[in-house]
């Protein structure tokens, strides 16, 4: 399949060359290109955005409590509520993510308290994911040492197996199964088993850093943080169970919480998947990879004004976020413009509609093979995947 993405923001794809042919700036050069005010963190401003996301989520929930009957006849309406509430609640998830990067406030303790509370309420092990996400940033688009959405190599059994499955099911069925599974259960599976994580780290668990799971992602010095992360998630689960007992039914928990929770997870996977996966986005091995080179393999996409507003621009300013994660989201637009102007041949913006890009990632981005520019996605023909 021919990619229809717009890889560069100021030149057409036909006018550009591989990243391997371009001069990669240093981290100092990248930072110098970004206005200094973009690195300023305002606790007041961060709290204002946090309050908006939390209040908007509670407002949608309160509306449903008042006006939607809790009955099977109203299931379509409850499904619509889940989409709306989960979409709004994703804003709170993004704020917690920003806390994990220390971009919420100059106070590390305050950032961790806010992030821990918000992520625990969304069943996210805050400190554990803070660690694995830091590794993801440190090794962005590294084909073996990356973390989350690390592609399968076509010369491995995992890669050949995936390509055979796609060949057997056909592109459409394979795409449907891949997208449904990733958006539906991909996030919790990653938390408990490390699926889509680095193949060199083995099976990891964000709640249990000991055997039988690998300790490579969570060494002994981080065991206490993993423990507290688990306590936060367990506390929320206990509260949900008590709610069900008090109501005499699981129905309100499923309707008000579980539905939106699944939508939040779907948004999260969509963002992280599409930020680092596309037919023309390479991954690199150790001999080719560098931090800045990997960061410039992140992709900004057009989610629209409403979603960008609700989700604090996490999908449209992700390149600059990987170049320097200490930049608060309310300065990310300005920083993105500066990076785009300073490094037009490296900055990636894919104008493909998100739904189309999601389908392409699920149906076509199966396994990577060595190319002139790193490791790139290949055809579904299994014979092409042979070593």
C-alpha positions in Angstrom: 0.0 0.0 0.0 1.2 3.5 -0.8 1.3 5.8 2.2 -0.8 9.0 1.8 0.7 10.7 4.8 2.1 14.2 4.7 5.4 13.5 6.4 6.7 17.1 6.5 4.9 20.3 7.3 6.4 22.7 4.9 7.3 20.5 1.9 5.5 17.8 0.0 6.6 14.2 0.6 8.1 14.0 -2.9 10.5 16.8 -2.0 12.0 15.1 1.0 14.7 12.5 1.8 15.2 9.9 4.4 16.0 11.0 7.9 19.3 9.1 7.5 20.3 11.7 4.9 19.6 14.7 7.1 21.7 16.4 9.8 20.2 15.5 13.2 20.5 18.4 15.7 21.7 18.0 19.2 19.4 18.3 22.2 21.0 21.7 22.9 20.3 22.9 19.4 16.7 21.8 19.7 16.2 23.5 23.0 17.8 26.7 21.7 15.3 26.7 18.9 12.4 26.8 21.3 11.4 30.1 23.0 12.5 30.1 26.7 9.0 31.0 27.9 7.8 27.6 26.7 9.7 25.9 29.5 8.0 28.0 32.2 5.6 26.1 34.4 2.7 27.7 36.2 1.0 25.8 39.0 -2.0 28.1 38.8 -2.5 27.6 35.1 -2.0 23.8 35.4 -4.6 23.6 38.2 -7.0 25.7 36.1 -6.8 23.1 33.3 -7.0 20.3 35.8 -10.1 21.8 37.4 -11.7 22.2 34.0 -11.2 18.6 33.0 -12.4 17.2 36.3 -15.4 19.6 36.5 -16.4 18.8 32.9 -16.2 15.1 33.6 -18.3 15.4 36.7 -20.8 17.6 34.9 -21.4 15.0 32.2 -21.8 12.3 34.9 -24.2 14.4 36.9 -26.3 15.1 33.8 -26.5 11.3 33.2 -27.4 10.7 36.8 -30.3 13.2 36.5 -31.7 12.4 33.1 -30.8 8.9 31.9 -32.9 6.0 33.3 -30.8 3.0 34.4 -32.5 0.4 32.2 -31.7 -1.8 29.3 -34.1 0.1 27.1 -31.7 3.1 27.4 -28.6 1.1 26.5 -27.9 3.1 23.3 -28.0 6.4 25.3 -25.7 4.9 27.9 -23.3 4.0 25.2 -23.4 7.6 23.9 -22.8 8.8 27.5 -19.8 6.5 27.7 -18.3 8.0 24.6 -18.9 11.6 25.7 -17.9 11.1 29.3 -14.8 9.0 28.4 -13.7 11.6 25.8 -14.0 14.4 28.4 -12.3 12.3 31.1 -9.3 11.8 28.8 -8.4 15.4 29.6 -7.8 14.4 33.2 -5.7 11.5 32.1 -3.5 13.9 30.1 -3.1 16.2 33.1 -1.9 13.2 35.2 0.5 12.2 32.4 1.9 15.8 32.5 2.3 15.4 36.3 4.4 12.3 35.6 6.7 14.3 33.5 7.1 17.0 36.1 5.5 19.6 33.7 2.5 20.3 36.0 4.4 22.3 38.6 7.9 23.2 39.7 7.0 21.2 42.9 7.7 17.6 42.2 5.8 16.5 45.3 2.7 18.5 44.2 2.9 17.1 40.7 3.1 13.5 42.0 0.2 14.0 44.4 -2.1 15.3 41.7 -0.9 12.7 39.2 -1.3 9.9 41.7 -4.9 10.8 42.6 -6.0 11.3 39.0 -4.4 8.2 37.6 -5.4 6.0 40.5 -9.1 7.1 39.9 -8.6 5.9 36.3 -7.0 2.6 37.4 -3.6 3.6 36.2 -0.6 2.7 38.4 0.9 6.2 38.5 4.5 5.6 39.6 4.9 2.4 37.7 3.7 3.9 34.5 5.8 7.1 35.2 8.8 4.8 35.0 7.8 2.8 31.9 6.7 5.9 30.1 10.1 7.5 30.9 11.8 4.6 29.3 9.5 5.0 26.3 10.7 8.6 26.0 14.3 7.7 26.5 14.2 5.1 23.7 11.6 6.5 21.3 11.3 4.4 18.1 14.2 2.1 19.1 13.3 -1.2 17.4 14.5 -3.4 20.3 14.8 -1.2 23.4 11.7 1.0 23.0 8.8 0.7 25.3 5.1 0.4 24.1 4.1 -0.2 20.5 7.5 -1.7 19.7 7.1 -3.2 16.3 7.7 -6.9 15.5 10.7 -7.6 13.3 9.9 -9.6 10.2 12.9 -11.8 10.6 11.8 -13.1 14.0 9.2 -15.8 14.7 6.8 -13.2 16.3 7.0 -11.1 13.1 6.6 -14.1 10.8 3.6 -15.3 12.9 1.9 -12.0 12.7 2.4 -11.8 8.9 1.1 -15.3 8.4 -2.0 -14.5 10.5 -2.7 -11.4 8.4 -2.3 -13.4 5.2 -4.6 -16.1 6.5 -7.4 -13.7 7.8 -7.0 -11.1 5.0 -6.3 -7.4 5.5 -9.8 -6.4 6.5 -10.4 -9.1 9.1 -6.9 -8.7 10.5 -7.3 -4.9 10.7 -10.7 -5.3 12.6 -9.3 -7.8 15.0 -6.1 -5.8 15.7 -7.8 -2.5 16.2 -10.6 -4.0 18.4 -8.2 -5.9 20.6 -5.8 -3.0 21.0 -8.4 -0.4 21.8 -10.5 -2.7 23.9 -8.0 -4.6 26.1 -4.6 -3.5 24.8 -3.9 -1.0 27.7 -4.7 -3.3 30.6 -2.8 -6.2 28.9 0.2 -3.9 28.6 0.0 -3.1 32.3 -0.1 -6.7 33.4 2.1 -8.4 30.9 4.1 -5.8 29.0 2.6 -6.7 25.6 3.8 -4.4 22.9 6.8 -3.5 25.1 10.4 -4.2 24.4 11.2 -7.8 23.4 14.5 -7.7 25.3 12.8 -7.0 28.6 10.4 -9.9 28.6 7.1 -10.0 30.4 6.7 -7.1 32.8 4.0 -6.2 35.2 3.2 -2.7 36.5 1.7 -4.0 39.7 4.1 -6.8 40.6 7.8 -6.2 39.8 9.0 -9.6 41.1 9.1 -13.1 39.7 7.7 -14.6 37.5 7.9 -11.2 35.7 11.0 -9.6 34.5 12.6 -7.0 36.8 14.4 -5.2 33.9 11.7 -2.4 33.7 11.2 -2.2 37.5 14.5 -2.8 39.4 14.5 -3.4 43.1 15.0 0.3 43.9 11.6 1.1 42.4 9.7 -1.8 44.1 8.2 0.6 46.7 6.9 2.9 44.0 5.3 0.0 42.2 3.7 -1.0 45.5 2.2 2.4 46.1 0.9 2.5 42.5 -0.9 -0.8 43.1 -2.3 0.6 46.4 -3.8 3.5 44.5 -5.5 1.3 41.9 -6.7 -1.2 44.5 -8.2 1.6 46.6 -10.3 2.7 43.5 -11.4 -0.8 42.9 -12.5 -1.2 46.5 -14.5 2.0 46.2 -16.2 0.7 43.1 -17.1 -2.6 44.8 -18.5 -0.7 47.8 -20.5 1.4 45.4 -22.0 -1.7 43.8 -22.8 -3.2 47.2 -24.4 0.1 48.4 -26.5 0.2 45.2 -27.4 -3.4 45.4 -26.3 -3.9 41.8 -23.3 -3.6 39.4 -25.4 -1.7 37.0 -24.6 1.9 38.1 -20.8 1.0 38.3 -20.9 -0.4 34.8 -23.0 2.4 33.4 -21.3 5.4 35.1 -17.7 4.2 35.4 -16.8 1.2 33.3 -18.2 2.5 30.0 -16.3 5.8 30.1 -13.2 4.0 31.5 -13.1 1.8 28.3 -13.4 4.9 26.1 -10.5 6.6 28.0 -8.4 3.5 27.3 -9.4 3.5 23.7 -8.3 7.2 23.4 -5.0 6.4 25.1 -4.1 3.6 22.8 -5.1 5.5 19.7 -2.8 8.4 20.7 0.2 6.3 21.6 -0.2 4.0 18.7 -0.6 6.6 16.0 2.1 8.9 17.5 4.8 6.3 16.7 3.3 4.1 14.0 2.8 4.7 10.3 3.9 3.1 7.0 6.6 5.7 6.4 7.8 6.1 10.0 11.0 4.1 10.7 12.4 2.6 13.8 16.1 2.3 14.5 18.5 -0.2 16.0 21.3 0.8 18.3 23.9 1.6 15.6 21.5 4.1 13.9 19.4 5.4 16.8 19.8 8.6 18.8 17.5 10.4 21.2 16.8 13.3 18.9 16.5 11.1 15.8 14.0 8.9 17.6 12.0 11.8 19.0 11.6 13.3 15.5 10.0 10.0 14.5 7.0 11.0 16.6 4.0 12.1 14.5 1.5 15.0 15.0 -2.0 14.5 13.7 -5.2 16.5 13.1 -7.6 15.6 15.9 -9.7 18.8 15.4 -10.2 21.8 17.7 -12.7 20.2 20.1 -10.6 17.1 20.8 -7.4 19.1 21.0 -9.1 21.5 23.5 -10.5 18.6 25.6 -7.2 16.6 25.5 -4.9 19.6 25.9 -3.3 19.1 22.4 -1.7 15.8 23.3 -2.1 14.5 19.7 -1.2 17.6 17.8 2.0 18.6 19.7 3.5 15.2 20.4 6.7 15.7 18.5 7.8 18.6 20.7 6.7 16.7 23.7 9.2 13.9 22.9 11.9 16.4 22.2 11.4 18.0 25.6 8.7 16.6 27.9 9.2 19.3 30.5 7.2 21.8 28.3 3.7 22.2 29.7 0.9 21.6 27.3 -0.3 25.2 27.3 3.1 26.2 25.7 3.3 23.2 23.3 1.7 24.9 20.3 4.2 27.7 20.5 7.1 25.2 20.9 5.7 23.1 18.0 5.7 26.1 15.6 9.3 26.9 16.6 10.5 23.4 16.0 8.6 23.2 12.7 10.3 26.4 11.5 13.7 25.4 12.8 13.7 21.8 11.5 11.2 21.7 8.6 12.7 18.6 7.1 12.5 16.6 10.3 9.2 17.6 11.8 6.4 15.1 11.0 2.8 16.0 10.6 0.4 13.5 9.0 -2.7 15.1 7.6 -4.5 11.8 7.1 -7.8 11.7 8.9 -7.3 9.9 12.2 -9.8 7.1 11.4 -8.0 6.3 8.2 -4.6 6.4 9.9 -5.9 4.1 12.6 -7.1 1.6 10.0 -3.8 1.8 8.2 -1.9 1.1 11.4 -4.1 -1.9 12.3 -4.3 -3.5 8.8 -0.9 -2.7 7.3 1.6 -2.0 10.0 2.3 -5.6 10.9 6.1 -6.1 11.0 9.2 -4.1 10.1 12.1 -5.1 8.0 15.5 -3.5 7.4 15.5 -0.7 4.9 17.7 2.2 3.7 16.3 4.2 6.6 16.1 2.1 9.7 13.4 -0.6 10.0 10.2 0.1 8.2 6.8 -1.7 7.8 6.6 -4.3 5.0 4.1 -6.0 2.8 1.8 -8.7 4.3 3.3 -11.3 1.9 4.7 -13.9 4.3 7.4 -14.9 1.9 8.9 -11.4 2.1 9.3 -11.9 5.9 11.7 -14.8 5.5 15.2 -14.0 6.9 
